[in-house]
Amino acid sequence: MASIFLTTPEAVQAITTDFRQYEPQIILFSGIIRLITNDRFHLKREQTKNGAWINRSGTSQMKWLDGHELVEYMCDAIAHTRWDPGLLANVCARVFQARAVPDLHPNTGTAGVRIGTNMEAFTCRQCGRCCFLDYHNEVTAEDVAIWRTLGRKDILKWVYEIRCDGQPEKYQAWVVPETLKQAETCPFL
């Protein structure tokens, strides 16, 4: 099984990044909030609305959250969770819809989670609309450092560095070097 290892902070970052890329995923959020709060908080969905009522178990007080506010509530809850390896793997499996198991980094022994990539059966259809194009703002300084170490100039030429006070502040991927606009199709086709 092809997989990647994420430390706990990396997994938390990946989860919150996923949440922020979509409209509120209320069914997913409902299951996760119950898991990470040990059933102390619940979300109640309203079928025709893009939000949910949240309440603490045993109380009748409810608060309505929707859209960005609900996503940020969930991201905050994820950021403040005390993670044990089993809980982290359970949440990652739900969020990424992939096999996830607690694991230790093979070199450092750092606790984290190993997540299946499900790439074994992937075949590029050469459609030009690769899923990576949807993640153009998700490039990290660590990604860039790895590509530099590996000598991946083929990737790096498509990465735009946004600087602030002379220092890299963030990166965007799949930027056409000549125009500095987002590529419309996969640059590797």
N, C-alpha and C positions, 0 to 999 in steps of 0.2 A: 504494500500500500504506500503510495507516495504521500508524504506528509511534511508539515512544517512544524517547528517547535517555537512556541511563544512563551516568554516569561510572563509572569502574572501582569506586570505593568503593560507589556506589549499586547497581551490579550484584552485587557481592559480598554486600551486605546483602540484596538481593532473593533471591539463591540460598539463603543460609542461612535466611532467613525461610521460603522454600518448604520446605526440608528439615525444618524444625522443625514444620511443620504436619501432617506425615503420619508414618505408621509408616515404618521404614527402607525405602527404595526400592533394594533390593539390586542389581538388574540395572543401574539407573541409576548407583548409587554405584560399582559395579564398573568401568563404562566410564569414569567421570569420574576415579577414583583413578589409573587407568592413564594417562590423558591428562595430568593435572596433575603426576604424578611421573615422567613420561617412561618409563613402564613399569617403574619401580623398585619399586612396590608393587602387590599384587594382592589382590583379595577373592575368596574361594571360598565359594560359597553352599551351604547344606544345605537341600534342598528342603522339608523338613518343619519348619524352624525359621525364626524371624524374626531372623536374624542371619547373620554371615559370619565366616570365618576370614580374617585378614589376615596377609600376610607380605611381607618385602622380597625382591625377586628374588635368586636365588643363595643363599638361606639356607633352612634347613629349619625354623626357629623360626616358629611360628604363634601368633597370639593370637585368642581368640574374643571378638567384640563383638556385642552385640545390643541391640535396642530403643533407648532414649534414648542409651546409651553409643555405639552405632554412629553415630547421627545427630550427636552432638556431636563424635565423631572426624572425621566428614566436614566439619562446619562449621569445625573447627579447621584442617583441611587446606586448605579453601577460603580461610580468612582468612590463611594463611601462604604462599599461592602467589604466585610472582612472575609477574604477568600480562602477557602481550603481547596486543595487540589480537586477533589471530587465535585464540589459545587461549581468551580470554574469550568471543568470539563463538561458538566451537564449544561451550563448556560451556553458555552461555545457551541456545543452540538446543536442546540436549538436555534441559535442565531445564524450559524453558518450552514446549517442543514448538512452536516458532515459528521463523520465519526470523530470523536474527541476523547482523549484519555489523559489522565494525570501522568506527568513524566518529569524526569530530571534532565537538564541539559547534559549531553554526553561529555563535554569538556569542563564545564564549570560546576556541575552538580546543582545548579540553580533550579528551583521548583518552577513548574509551569505546566503547560498543556501541549500535547501533540495533536494536531488537527489534520485529518485526511484532506487531501486536495481534490480528490475525485477526478484527477487528471488522467488516470490510467486509460480511460475510455475516450478521452478527448481527441478529436480529430479536427484540425483546422479546416473549415469549409471555404476559406479564402473569400469570405464575404466582405471583408474590409471594415466591418463594424465590431471589431474585437471588444470584449468586455473591458479590456484595459483602458480603452478610450474614455470610459465613464469615470475613471479614477484619476483623471489628470491632476487633481489637486491633492492627491494623497501621497505624493512622494516625500519621503523624509530625508533628513540629513544622513541618517544611517544607511538608507537605500543608496544614496549618492556615494557615500564612502565605500560601500561594498562594491559598487560598479567600478569605482576608481581602482580599488585594490585588484579587481579581476581584469582590469584593462578593457572594460566594456565601452569603448568609445562609440560603438554602434548605438548603444542606448543613450549614453551621455550627450550625444549631439542633439537629441530630441528633448533634453531637459533644460528648461529655462530657470535660471536662478534669479529670484527676486531679492534685491539687496536693500538694506536699511542701514544708514551710517557706515557704509562700506563693508558690512557683514551680511552673509546670506541669511535671509529671514525665513524664506520658504521656497519651495520648488514646485514647478508645474511640469508634468510629463506630456509628451506627444505634441510639442510645440514645433512648428516648422521653422528651422533655423533661419531661413531667408526672410520670412515675413513676421515671425513671432506670433502667429495665429495658431489656434488649435488645428491639428491635423484632422481631416475629415474621414480618413480611412487609416487602417493600420499601416504604420510606416515601414513595416517589414515585408509587405507584399510586393 
